[in-house]
Amino acid sequence: MAGLEEYNVRKIYGFDSRTGDIWSENQQFPNEISDENFPQQIPITLKELSPSDELEVKRYVGICVGLVSLITENLLCHPFLVLRRQCQVHYNSKRYHIIPVTLVPVIIHLHQRQGITTLWKGIGSVLLVRGMILAVEDLVSKITPWPKEITINSSLKSFGQHLLLKCVSLSIITPFYSASLVETVQSDIASEKPGILDVFREGTVRLLSWGSPNKGRMLPVWSLVIPTTTLGLAKYVCGLIVSGASFRIIQARQRQRQEKQGALSKDILSQSAIQDIELNSTLIGMIVSDVIFYPFETILHRLHLQGTRTIVDNLDTGYSVLPILTNYEGAGDCYEKAVSTEGIFGLYKGFGALLFQFAAHIAVIRLTKLILTELSELFKSTPKVEQKPPFVVEPYPNPYASNESYFIP
């Protein structure tokens, strides 16, 4: 057509429906719709957990706290066990360490002189002896009708058989307990460090000399079995009674507190609540039994250590060492000599280490429970972020387009 040369040929890129403008490829398409008006991330808060899910979370928290309590009892509290036993067997010490404060400078001096591992000696033998008790109980329960565990619904006969099982296991591990006690109280700088399996060797030697006369002042094993079994059984029964009573008291107080508020929560009967109450009641039973039978434990440890030629750290200062030289004829003779020469508080030597032990145990349990509870609450309230694809403006299609170029007169 004539005169078409005067017109420019433009390729349509897009069409703005709001203004009616046609934009060519040589013109920049306006980006009036910015990304600020259309955020790329839209936070979406998660839904609240159902009651069953919350109970499941609480149950896992209770399991983790129980596991931490078990680790703390067997591993983290071992230094306080070493301090306690060293104080108990030191019959002529000037400081009794009945309160925890007096042990602080002694611990510092021991670490400066012997290193940080000085309070972890004998931990392997202690764990082995505890494992032996469990293994013996399991073996005896399989070859006899005696139950390894009892419940509140167990009969009086089952309870008696269970106590008999405990007596047998405590009697068998008595010589190995003596060997483990030596490893935990002997000084690192004045004695050779024992091997991993030395507790079995020393325990077997004392076991084979069951009825034969021993050299020196070492008491025969048969004279140690009765006090060891009696003390272990008494502490076990006391712990059962106190933990069972405290379990019912704690549960009744929680129920009474909720009834005063006007509604009884279902959580009081949940598995997580029962786990928490069982953990607290077991800890209470262990504390009460250890406190009540602490003087008897002092006497027993002195009997086990007599005649072993053990050199221990002097916990009056924490710098020197001294040998243990005693001559007790039995538990009664040990009690009379201890009270006459050291007084009644002589049987409570190292009681501050026991207080230290339970304070650390409770602190670890409370801190672990607090951390796990906060983490569970944090995970429940964490928002979920959804990624949105970037905003894209599609070109407006031309219904009259028949080829790639369009001529506009």
SVG drawing of the C-alpha trace seen along z (x, -y; Angstrom):
<svg xmlns="http://www.w3.org/2000/svg" viewBox="-15 -9 68 83">
<polyline fill="none" stroke="black" stroke-width="0.4" points="0.0,0.0 1.2,-3.5 2.5,-5.5 3.1,-2.7 6.8,-3.4 6.1,-6.4 4.9,-4.3 7.2,-2.5 6.9,1.2 6.6,2.1 6.5,5.5 3.9,5.5 5.4,6.7 2.4,6.2 -0.8,4.3 -1.7,2.4 -5.4,2.9 -5.6,0.1 -4.3,-2.7 -4.8,-1.3 -1.1,-1.7 0.7,0.7 4.3,1.3 6.8,2.3 9.9,4.4 12.1,1.2 10.2,-0.2 10.5,1.0 7.5,2.6 6.5,0.8 7.0,2.8 4.4,1.0 3.6,4.1 6.6,4.4 7.8,7.4 7.3,5.4 3.5,5.6 3.7,9.4 6.0,10.9 7.9,14.0 7.4,15.8 4.2,16.1 4.4,17.3 1.8,19.9 1.5,20.8 1.2,24.5 -2.0,25.8 -2.1,26.6 -1.2,30.1 -4.0,32.4 -4.3,33.6 -3.0,37.0 0.1,35.5 0.8,33.3 0.6,36.4 3.0,38.2 5.5,35.3 5.3,35.3 5.8,39.0 9.0,38.7 10.2,35.9 9.7,38.1 11.6,40.9 14.6,38.6 14.6,37.2 14.6,40.7 17.5,41.7 19.4,38.6 18.7,39.4 20.1,42.9 23.3,41.5 23.7,39.0 23.3,41.6 25.9,43.9 28.4,41.6 28.1,37.9 27.8,38.5 30.8,40.9 33.3,38.1 31.1,37.6 31.0,41.3 34.8,41.4 34.9,38.4 32.4,40.0 34.1,43.4 37.5,41.8 36.1,39.8 34.3,42.9 37.4,45.1 39.7,42.3 39.3,43.3 41.7,40.7 40.8,37.7 40.5,34.3 37.9,32.9 34.6,34.8 33.3,32.9 29.7,33.2 28.7,30.1 29.6,29.7 31.5,26.4 34.5,27.9 35.0,30.2 35.5,27.4 39.2,26.6 40.0,30.3 38.7,30.9 40.7,28.0 43.9,29.3 43.3,32.8 42.9,31.5 46.0,29.4 48.1,32.2 46.7,35.3 44.7,34.0 41.1,33.8 40.8,37.6 41.6,38.3 37.9,38.3 36.9,40.7 39.0,43.6 37.3,46.9 34.3,46.0 34.8,49.0 34.8,51.4 31.7,49.8 29.8,50.2 31.0,53.8 29.8,54.6 26.4,53.1 26.2,55.0 27.1,58.2 24.2,57.7 21.8,57.4 23.3,60.4 23.2,62.6 19.6,61.6 18.6,62.4 20.3,65.8 18.9,66.8 15.4,65.7 15.6,68.0 16.6,71.1 14.3,70.5 10.7,69.4 11.8,66.2 10.5,63.1 13.1,60.5 10.5,57.7 7.5,57.1 4.5,54.8 1.9,53.5 -0.3,56.4 2.3,59.0 1.5,61.5 3.4,61.7 5.0,65.0 6.3,63.3 7.7,60.4 9.5,62.8 11.0,64.7 12.1,61.5 13.9,60.5 15.5,63.9 16.7,63.3 18.3,60.0 20.0,61.7 21.6,64.3 22.9,61.7 24.3,59.5 26.1,62.5 27.7,63.6 29.1,60.1 30.4,59.4 34.1,60.1 33.9,58.2 32.4,55.3 35.4,55.3 37.8,55.1 35.8,52.3 35.9,50.3 39.7,50.6 39.9,49.1 37.7,46.2 39.5,45.1 43.2,45.8 45.4,42.8 46.5,42.5 50.0,41.1 50.8,43.8 49.3,46.9 49.4,48.5 46.4,47.8 44.3,51.0 43.4,52.7 39.9,53.0 39.5,56.7 41.5,56.5 38.2,56.3 37.4,59.8 40.8,61.1 40.9,59.6 37.3,60.6 37.9,64.1 40.9,64.4 38.8,63.3 36.0,65.6 38.3,68.7 39.5,67.9 35.9,68.0 36.5,70.1 40.3,70.2 42.2,67.9 43.4,64.7 46.8,63.2 47.1,60.1 44.1,58.3 41.9,58.9 38.5,60.3 37.3,63.5 34.6,63.2 32.0,65.1 32.2,62.5 31.5,59.8 28.6,61.4 26.1,61.0 26.6,57.2 26.8,56.5 23.6,58.4 21.8,57.0 22.7,53.4 21.9,53.8 18.6,55.5 17.6,52.9 18.4,50.0 16.4,51.7 13.3,52.3 13.5,48.8 13.7,47.3 10.7,49.3 8.6,48.2 9.5,44.6 9.1,44.4 5.8,46.1 4.5,43.8 5.8,40.7 4.2,41.8 0.8,42.0 1.3,38.7 2.4,36.8 -0.5,38.2 -3.0,37.4 -1.8,33.9 -1.9,33.2 -5.5,34.6 -6.5,32.5 -4.9,29.3 -6.9,29.8 -10.1,30.5 -9.8,27.2 -9.5,25.5 -12.8,26.9 -11.8,29.5 -9.8,32.7 -7.4,32.9 -7.0,36.0 -3.2,35.6 -3.1,36.8 -3.7,40.3 -1.6,40.0 1.6,42.0 3.7,38.9 2.4,37.7 2.9,41.2 6.5,41.2 7.2,37.9 5.8,39.0 7.7,42.3 11.0,40.4 10.5,38.1 9.3,40.8 12.3,43.0 14.7,40.2 13.1,39.5 13.4,43.1 17.0,43.2 17.8,40.1 16.0,41.2 17.6,44.7 21.1,43.3 20.7,40.8 19.2,43.3 21.8,46.0 24.8,43.8 26.4,44.7 26.1,48.5 27.7,47.9 30.6,46.3 31.1,49.3 30.8,51.7 33.3,49.9 35.9,50.0 35.4,53.7 35.8,54.3 39.0,52.2 40.7,53.7 43.9,55.6 44.0,54.6 47.1,52.3 45.3,49.5 46.8,46.0 44.2,43.2 44.3,39.5 44.4,37.4 41.2,35.3 42.1,33.1 44.3,31.2 44.2,32.9 48.0,32.8 49.3,35.9 48.4,39.7 48.1,42.1 47.7,45.9 44.6,47.5 45.6,49.6 42.6,50.9 42.0,53.9 38.3,54.5 36.9,57.9 33.5,57.3 30.7,54.8 30.0,54.4 33.6,53.8 33.9,51.3 30.9,49.4 32.2,49.3 35.7,48.1 34.4,45.5 32.0,43.9 34.5,44.0 37.4,42.4 35.6,40.2 32.2,39.6 28.8,40.2 29.6,37.8 32.5,40.0 30.0,42.3 28.8,39.4 32.2,38.5 31.9,37.4 28.2,36.7 28.7,33.4 29.7,35.4 26.4,37.2 24.6,33.8 26.7,32.6 25.7,35.7 22.0,35.3 22.1,31.6 23.9,32.2 21.5,35.0 18.4,32.9 19.9,29.9 20.7,32.0 17.2,33.5 15.5,30.1 17.7,28.5 17.1,31.3 13.4,31.2 13.3,27.4 15.4,27.6 13.3,30.4 10.0,28.7 11.2,25.4 12.3,27.1 9.0,28.9 7.1,25.6 9.4,24.0 8.8,26.6 5.0,26.4 5.0,22.6 7.6,22.5 5.9,21.0 6.1,22.8 7.3,20.7 5.9,21.3 7.9,20.2 5.7,18.4 6.9,18.3 7.9,14.8 5.1,12.7 5.2,12.8 3.2,10.6 2.1,12.4 1.9,10.4 -1.7,9.6 -2.5,11.7 -3.5,9.9 -6.5,11.6 -5.7,10.2 -2.2,11.5 -1.5,13.8 2.3,13.6 5.1,12.4 4.9,8.7 2.0,6.3 1.6,3.2 0.0,0.3 -1.2,-2.5"/>
</svg>
